[in-house]
Amino acid sequence: MYFSGITFPSFFVSACESVGNMTTPMAMILIGASLASIRMKDIFSEWIIYPYTFIKQIVLPFIAFPIICFFIQDPLIQGVTLVNLAMPVGNSAVLFATEYHGDVVLAAKTVFMTTLFSVVTIPFIVAFLL
């Protein structure tokens, strides 16, 4: 639609924008609904999440940083790329787990835990590497 140059009626464009604006809140509602039935203790006692969170949010950016610096010369783009690597697991993990009948609860726990830890890990990565 965007690249075709064709002008679409405003009601059609408005409907597409409304659907697009719903996706993130709906994903958050799905994650919240998945976590609502779980006790808080059970979320934090899922020990398999901790090593993967550490690897994804600490180890991976440290390993990737020299590679980023080798291929990208602009410091701003280096920083943006590094911060993107340190971001938490996306909501799409829960959406895919729901769609393909996977472990939705584990996916929701992972999104929650990586988002919670990113409050500490992202500033750590930025302060340490940039």
TIKOL-974492 format. One line per 5 residues: their letters; for each residue x, y negated, z negated of C-alpha. Coordinates in pm, 1 decimal. Each point is the difference from the previous one (the first is absolute). Example, Ala and Ser with C-alpha at 12.3 -4.5 7.8 and 13.67 -1.06 7.14 Angstrom:
// residues 2
AS> 1230.0 450.0 -780.0 ~ 137.0 -344.0 66.0
This chain:
// residues 130
MYFSG> 0.0 0.0 0.0 ~ 274.6 -240.3 -96.8 ~ 226.6 47.0 299.1 ~ -272.0 27.7 263.2 ~ -81.5 -370.4 -12.4
ITFPS> -371.1 77.5 22.9 ~ -218.5 -218.8 -217.1 ~ -242.6 205.2 -205.3 ~ -324.6 -129.2 -153.5 ~ 42.4 -151.2 -345.1
FFVSA> -231.2 254.0 -166.4 ~ 222.0 283.9 127.1 ~ 320.0 -169.3 -116.2 ~ -161.7 -75.8 -336.0 ~ -108.0 363.3 -42.7
CESVG> 351.9 124.6 79.3 ~ 152.5 -245.9 -247.4 ~ -245.7 109.1 -269.6 ~ 91.4 365.6 46.5 ~ 370.4 -86.1 -5.0
NMTTP> -38.4 -207.2 -316.9 ~ -171.4 292.6 -176.5 ~ 277.8 255.5 42.0 ~ 230.6 -102.6 -286.3 ~ -274.7 -49.9 -260.7
MAMIL> -160.8 329.5 100.6 ~ 334.3 179.6 -35.7 ~ 42.5 -150.9 -346.2 ~ -351.0 110.7 -95.3 ~ 81.1 352.6 118.6
IGASL> 319.8 6.6 -207.4 ~ -184.4 -139.4 -300.9 ~ -274.9 258.7 36.0 ~ 260.9 275.0 22.2 ~ 175.6 -125.0 -314.5
ASIRM> -318.4 -76.5 -196.4 ~ -62.9 360.8 -90.1 ~ 357.9 56.3 -122.3 ~ 123.0 -78.7 -348.1 ~ 284.9 -251.0 -13.2
KDIFS> 216.0 259.4 -175.9 ~ -42.8 236.5 296.4 ~ 112.6 -267.1 244.9 ~ 327.8 -57.1 -184.0 ~ 57.3 369.8 -73.8
EWIIY> 27.5 92.7 370.1 ~ 378.3 50.1 -15.5 ~ 40.6 85.7 369.1 ~ -72.7 -364.6 86.7 ~ 294.9 -147.0 -193.4
PYTFI> 294.7 135.6 202.0 ~ -167.8 -78.1 330.2 ~ -83.9 -350.5 -117.5 ~ 362.4 -53.1 -103.2 ~ 126.9 130.4 333.7
KQIVL> -250.9 -200.2 205.2 ~ 31.5 -329.5 -182.4 ~ 360.6 -5.3 -121.8 ~ 219.3 253.1 182.6 ~ -137.9 -53.2 350.2
PFIAF> 53.1 -379.7 0.5 ~ 354.7 43.5 -134.6 ~ 83.5 253.2 270.2 ~ -169.7 -199.6 275.7 ~ 150.8 -338.5 -88.3
PIICF> 340.7 55.8 166.5 ~ -176.4 136.6 307.7 ~ -230.2 -303.4 8.2 ~ 298.0 -234.8 -29.7 ~ 180.8 182.0 279.9
FIQDP> -287.6 -33.5 248.8 ~ -160.6 -327.5 -111.8 ~ 209.4 -314.9 -32.5 ~ -266.8 -248.8 -114.5 ~ -12.5 -7.2 -383.4
LIQGV> -371.4 -83.6 -4.3 ~ -89.7 302.8 211.6 ~ 233.6 214.1 -209.5 ~ -182.4 -109.1 -314.5 ~ -345.5 55.7 146.2
TLVNL> 98.8 346.2 120.7 ~ 147.7 88.6 -337.0 ~ -306.3 -117.6 -191.0 ~ -222.6 200.6 235.4 ~ 203.0 311.9 -78.6
AMPVG> -48.1 -59.3 -372.9 ~ -376.9 -39.5 27.0 ~ -232.6 251.1 -166.8 ~ -175.1 284.5 177.7 ~ -278.7 -131.4 221.2
NSAVL> -370.5 54.3 -42.5 ~ -0.1 210.5 312.8 ~ 131.8 295.2 -203.7 ~ -332.2 18.2 -184.6 ~ -197.5 -56.1 318.9
FATEY> 181.9 282.8 180.0 ~ -32.4 230.2 -300.7 ~ -374.0 -66.6 -4.2 ~ -39.5 44.6 374.1 ~ 199.6 322.8 23.0
HGDVV> -113.5 152.1 -332.3 ~ 335.5 -39.1 -172.5 ~ 75.3 -72.9 -364.7 ~ -176.6 -335.3 -31.2 ~ 65.7 -25.5 -373.0
LAAKT> 375.8 44.9 42.0 ~ 2.8 -252.4 285.4 ~ -191.7 -251.4 -211.2 ~ 235.6 56.0 -294.2 ~ 298.1 -54.5 229.4
VFMTT> -138.8 -325.3 139.1 ~ -77.6 -119.9 -351.7 ~ 339.1 95.8 -145.2 ~ 209.3 -140.8 284.7 ~ -201.3 -322.1 -9.3
LFSVV> 49.4 -24.7 -375.0 ~ 374.6 68.0 23.1 ~ 43.1 -241.0 290.8 ~ -52.9 -286.2 -245.3 ~ 345.3 88.9 -134.8
TIPFI> 172.2 168.9 293.7 ~ -54.3 -266.6 266.5 ~ 154.8 -282.4 -206.8 ~ 282.3 239.0 -96.9 ~ 73.8 84.4 364.2
VAFLL> -14.6 -364.3 106.2 ~ 220.8 -118.8 -285.9 ~ 250.4 279.8 39.3 ~ 35.5 17.3 378.4 ~ -84.6 -345.6 134.7
